Amino acid sequence: MIPKQEGKSNAGNTACMFDFPLIDFHTHILPAMDDGSRSLDESLQMLYSLSKSGVGKILLTPHFYADRENPETFFNRRSVAA
């Protein structure tokens, strides 16, 4: 990674030390899907915090455990969370 140079900004995010938006590749931000967010409000707070930290892109990565539920149930739960 290339550190942010003195005097440059990262889209107004003063907390970020890099001169490019960061990507969060593993976020449990969908409400009530995993061990992350428990509500829409909490998800919004997480998004705000990530944005202020310089994260510009987020990949939603809910876990699927084939031994715990079937794909149809998982996809239905995921569509409600999104």
C-alpha positions in Angstrom: 0.0 0.0 0.0 1.1 3.5 -0.7 1.0 5.9 2.3 -0.8 9.2 1.8 1.6 12.0 1.1 1.6 15.1 3.3 -0.9 17.7 2.2 -3.1 15.4 0.2 -6.6 14.3 1.2 -8.6 11.2 0.8 -12.0 12.5 -0.3 -12.2 14.6 2.9 -11.5 11.7 5.2 -8.9 13.1 7.6 -8.6 9.8 9.5 -7.3 8.0 6.4 -3.6 7.8 5.9 -3.8 6.7 2.3 -4.5 8.8 -0.9 -7.0 6.3 -2.3 -10.3 4.9 -1.0 -10.0 1.7 1.0 -12.0 -1.5 0.4 -13.5 -3.6 3.2 -13.6 -7.1 1.9 -15.3 -8.8 4.8 -18.1 -6.9 6.4 -21.1 -8.3 8.3 -23.2 -5.2 7.8 -26.5 -6.7 6.7 -28.8 -6.5 9.7 -29.5 -9.8 11.6 -27.6 -11.9 9.0 -24.4 -12.9 11.0 -22.5 -11.8 14.0 -22.4 -8.2 12.9 -25.1 -5.6 12.7 -28.3 -6.3 14.7 -30.4 -3.6 13.1 -30.7 -1.2 10.2 -29.7 1.7 12.5 -26.6 -0.2 13.5 -25.7 -0.9 9.8 -26.0 2.8 9.0 -23.7 3.7 11.9 -21.2 1.1 10.7 -21.4 2.6 7.2 -20.8 6.1 8.5 -17.9 5.0 10.6 -16.3 3.1 7.7 -16.7 6.1 5.5 -15.1 8.4 8.0 -12.2 5.9 8.2 -11.5 6.2 4.4 -13.4 3.1 3.3 -14.9 3.8 -0.1 -16.2 0.4 -1.1 -17.7 -2.4 0.9 -18.3 -6.1 0.0 -21.2 -7.6 1.9 -20.2 -11.1 3.0 -22.8 -13.0 4.9 -21.8 -16.5 5.8 -23.7 -19.5 4.5 -23.4 -22.7 6.4 -24.9 -25.7 4.5 -25.2 -27.7 7.6 -27.4 -25.1 9.3 -29.8 -24.0 6.6 -30.7 -24.7 3.0 -29.8 -22.2 0.2 -33.5 -21.1 -0.3 -33.8 -20.1 3.4 -30.5 -18.3 3.3 -31.4 -16.3 0.2 -34.8 -15.4 1.6 -33.1 -14.1 4.8 -30.5 -12.2 2.8 -33.1 -10.5 0.6 -35.0 -9.3 3.7 -31.8 -8.0 5.3 -30.8 -6.1 2.2 
